[in-house]
């Protein structure tokens, strides 16, 4: 066998391996993940990496958690303590109406509630 024939055979073998890799990636993506398919072919991923990326893309996403609770400031905690002790007018006078309202919004009814709000 001549050197040219050996080179041609090597090129054919490499081309066949590449075609098989591309075909396997296309089957793994099944036409649903074109971006993954294109990236896998372009970047030379093996089949296992392409399958892993498809599995990750197919994972269900958790719903977004929206919380309206805000972390109370020291002033609001102080206002809640004074309000709980019955000094609502003192809270309004020295800490302000906004702090008093935020303290009321905490709905503190016990020392445990105060500690929970502080933490």
Residue frames relative to the residue before (quaternion, step in Angstrom):
aa qw qx qy qz dx dy dz
X 1.0000 0.0000 0.0000 0.0000 0.00 0.00 0.00
X 0.3811 -0.7407 0.5073 0.2208 3.53 -0.84 0.94
X 0.6868 -0.4890 0.3566 0.4026 3.51 -1.34 0.30
X 0.6384 0.5271 -0.3215 0.4597 3.59 1.01 -0.77
X 0.6571 0.5037 -0.3142 0.4645 3.60 0.94 -0.85
X 0.6319 0.5283 -0.3232 0.4660 3.56 1.04 -0.77
X 0.6513 0.5126 -0.3013 0.4715 3.58 0.98 -0.87
X 0.6481 0.5092 -0.3136 0.4715 3.58 0.96 -0.85
X 0.6554 0.5054 -0.3125 0.4661 3.60 0.92 -0.86
X 0.6414 0.5200 -0.3161 0.4671 3.57 1.01 -0.81
X 0.6542 0.5060 -0.3066 0.4712 3.57 0.96 -0.86
X 0.6448 0.5107 -0.3237 0.4676 3.60 0.96 -0.78
X 0.6546 0.5111 -0.3133 0.4606 3.58 0.93 -0.86
X 0.6626 0.4955 -0.3018 0.4736 3.59 0.95 -0.88
X 0.6447 0.5189 -0.3111 0.4672 3.57 1.02 -0.82
X 0.6456 0.5158 -0.3173 0.4653 3.59 0.99 -0.81
X 0.6411 0.5158 -0.3216 0.4685 3.59 0.98 -0.85
X 0.6625 0.5000 -0.3042 0.4676 3.59 0.95 -0.87
X 0.6452 0.5132 -0.3212 0.4661 3.60 0.96 -0.81
X 0.6463 0.5086 -0.3151 0.4737 3.60 1.00 -0.79
X 0.6349 0.5245 -0.3258 0.4643 3.60 1.00 -0.80
X 0.6699 0.4943 -0.2921 0.4708 3.56 0.90 -0.94
X 0.6470 0.5144 -0.3204 0.4627 3.59 0.95 -0.85
X 0.6583 0.5074 -0.3109 0.4609 3.60 0.93 -0.86
X 0.6427 0.5103 -0.3217 0.4723 3.60 1.00 -0.79
X 0.6502 0.5110 -0.3180 0.4637 3.59 0.94 -0.83
X 0.6434 0.5008 -0.3273 0.4777 3.59 1.01 -0.73
X 0.6494 0.5196 -0.3234 0.4514 3.60 0.96 -0.81
X 0.7039 0.4482 -0.2624 0.4846 3.57 0.99 -0.81
X 0.1730 -0.8535 0.4760 0.1227 3.59 1.26 -0.46
X 0.6679 -0.5398 0.3039 0.4125 3.59 1.04 0.72
X 0.6123 0.5736 -0.3457 0.4202 3.61 1.25 0.01
X 0.7717 0.2681 -0.1406 0.5593 3.59 1.18 -0.43
X 0.0979 -0.8504 0.5165 0.0188 3.55 0.48 1.23
X 0.6425 0.5278 -0.3302 0.4466 3.58 1.02 -0.75
X 0.6572 0.4867 -0.3073 0.4865 3.57 0.99 -0.82
X 0.6332 0.5432 -0.3251 0.4453 3.56 0.97 -0.88
X 0.6840 0.4868 -0.2878 0.4608 3.58 0.82 -0.97
X 0.6677 0.4978 -0.3030 0.4633 3.59 0.93 -0.88
X 0.6486 0.5278 -0.3160 0.4481 3.58 1.00 -0.86
X 0.6747 0.4774 -0.2959 0.4789 3.57 0.94 -0.85
X 0.6824 0.5062 -0.2885 0.4415 3.57 0.87 -0.97
X 0.7714 0.3760 -0.1885 0.4776 3.58 0.91 -0.96
X 0.5060 -0.6964 0.4002 0.3143 3.61 1.25 0.11
X 0.2282 0.7879 -0.5401 0.1885 3.59 1.08 0.66
X 0.4130 -0.6531 0.5564 0.3054 3.53 -1.24 0.44
X 0.7208 -0.4588 0.2977 0.4259 3.57 -1.27 0.25
X 0.6470 0.5383 -0.3321 0.4258 3.60 0.92 -0.85
X 0.6646 0.4879 -0.3199 0.4669 3.59 0.91 -0.79
X 0.6374 0.5178 -0.3311 0.4647 3.59 1.00 -0.79
X 0.6523 0.5070 -0.3158 0.4666 3.61 0.96 -0.84
X 0.6337 0.5328 -0.3250 0.4571 3.58 1.01 -0.79
X 0.6666 0.4919 -0.3036 0.4705 3.58 0.93 -0.85
X 0.6236 0.5190 -0.3369 0.4778 3.60 1.06 -0.70
X 0.6426 0.5117 -0.3252 0.4685 3.60 0.96 -0.82
X 0.6530 0.5084 -0.3155 0.4643 3.59 0.95 -0.83
X 0.6661 0.5026 -0.3029 0.4604 3.57 1.00 -0.83
X 0.6975 0.4746 -0.2690 0.4646 3.59 1.12 -0.64
X 0.4523 0.6894 -0.4581 0.3321 3.59 1.25 -0.12
X 0.4595 -0.6567 0.5032 0.3230 3.57 -0.98 0.71
X 0.3450 -0.7276 0.5540 0.2113 3.54 -1.10 0.67
X 0.4732 -0.6646 0.5027 0.2856 3.52 -1.06 0.76
X 0.5330 -0.6131 0.4580 0.3608 3.58 -1.07 0.60
X 0.5519 -0.6104 0.4568 0.3377 3.51 -1.14 0.65
X 0.2896 -0.7495 0.5726 0.1627 3.55 -0.93 0.91
X 0.0852 -0.7914 0.6049 0.0226 3.51 -0.76 1.06
X 0.0810 -0.7964 0.5993 0.0015 3.49 -0.74 1.07
X 0.2384 -0.7775 0.5659 0.1359 3.53 -0.87 0.93
X 0.5277 0.6283 -0.4152 0.3930 3.55 1.28 -0.18
X 0.1619 -0.7751 0.6044 0.0872 3.52 -0.94 0.89
X 0.5468 -0.5999 0.4667 0.3510 3.53 -1.21 0.42
X 0.3754 -0.7451 0.4990 0.2343 3.58 -0.64 1.06
X 0.4384 -0.6847 0.5218 0.2582 3.55 -1.11 0.74
X 0.7001 -0.4433 0.3408 0.4441 3.55 -1.31 0.14
X 0.6371 0.5374 -0.3251 0.4468 3.57 1.02 -0.80
X 0.6644 0.4930 -0.3082 0.4697 3.57 0.96 -0.83
X 0.6267 0.5161 -0.3363 0.4772 3.62 1.02 -0.75
X 0.6423 0.5113 -0.3175 0.4746 3.56 0.97 -0.86
X 0.6513 0.5064 -0.3104 0.4723 3.58 0.96 -0.83
X 0.6450 0.5162 -0.3257 0.4599 3.60 0.99 -0.77
X 0.6399 0.5159 -0.3270 0.4662 3.58 1.00 -0.80
X 0.6795 0.4811 -0.2956 0.4684 3.59 0.85 -0.95
X 0.6489 0.5082 -0.3236 0.4647 3.59 0.97 -0.78
X 0.6442 0.5222 -0.3185 0.4593 3.56 1.00 -0.83
X 0.6889 0.4584 -0.2713 0.4917 3.58 1.11 -0.63
X 0.6008 -0.6125 0.3405 0.3845 3.57 1.29 0.05
X 0.5747 0.5943 -0.3737 0.4206 3.61 1.20 0.29
X 0.0435 0.8482 -0.5234 0.0689 3.57 0.83 1.02
X 0.6634 0.5040 -0.3182 0.4524 3.61 0.93 -0.79
X 0.6171 0.5371 -0.3322 0.4694 3.57 1.10 -0.70
X 0.6223 0.5391 -0.3305 0.4614 3.57 1.04 -0.78
X 0.6687 0.4995 -0.2957 0.4647 3.57 0.85 -1.01
X 0.6972 0.5016 -0.2756 0.4317 3.58 0.90 -0.96
X 0.8133 0.3123 -0.1417 0.4699 3.60 0.76 -1.02
X 0.7747 0.3413 -0.1908 0.4970 3.60 1.02 -0.63
X 0.5589 -0.6377 0.3739 0.3757 3.57 1.23 -0.26
X 0.6274 -0.5733 0.3931 0.3510 3.52 -1.26 0.55
X 0.6363 0.5369 -0.3397 0.4377 3.58 1.01 -0.74
X 0.6546 0.4943 -0.3118 0.4796 3.61 0.92 -0.85
X 0.6343 0.5279 -0.3291 0.4590 3.59 1.01 -0.78
X 0.6673 0.4906 -0.3031 0.4714 3.59 0.94 -0.86
X 0.6560 0.4989 -0.3183 0.4684 3.59 0.94 -0.81
X 0.6205 0.5281 -0.3351 0.4731 3.59 1.09 -0.68
X 0.6436 0.5028 -0.3207 0.4797 3.59 1.02 -0.79
X 0.6437 0.5398 -0.3176 0.4398 3.58 1.04 -0.78
X 0.5853 0.5733 -0.3701 0.4379 3.60 1.21 -0.43
X 0.1973 -0.8221 0.5030 0.1795 3.58 1.25 -0.55
X 0.1519 0.8057 -0.5445 0.1768 3.52 0.85 1.07
X 0.0262 -0.8189 0.5731 -0.0140 3.58 -0.72 1.09
X 0.7891 0.1557 -0.0964 0.5864 3.60 1.25 -0.13
X 0.6761 -0.4672 0.3759 0.4281 3.52 -1.35 0.12
X 0.6058 0.5557 -0.3483 0.4505 3.57 1.07 -0.69
X 0.6427 0.5119 -0.3160 0.4745 3.60 1.00 -0.80
X 0.6305 0.5258 -0.3278 0.4675 3.58 1.06 -0.76
X 0.6598 0.4949 -0.3060 0.4755 3.59 0.93 -0.87
X 0.6404 0.5239 -0.3216 0.4603 3.60 0.97 -0.83
X 0.6651 0.4924 -0.3010 0.4739 3.58 0.95 -0.84
X 0.6562 0.5164 -0.3090 0.4553 3.57 1.01 -0.77
X 0.6831 0.4619 -0.2926 0.4841 3.57 1.05 -0.70
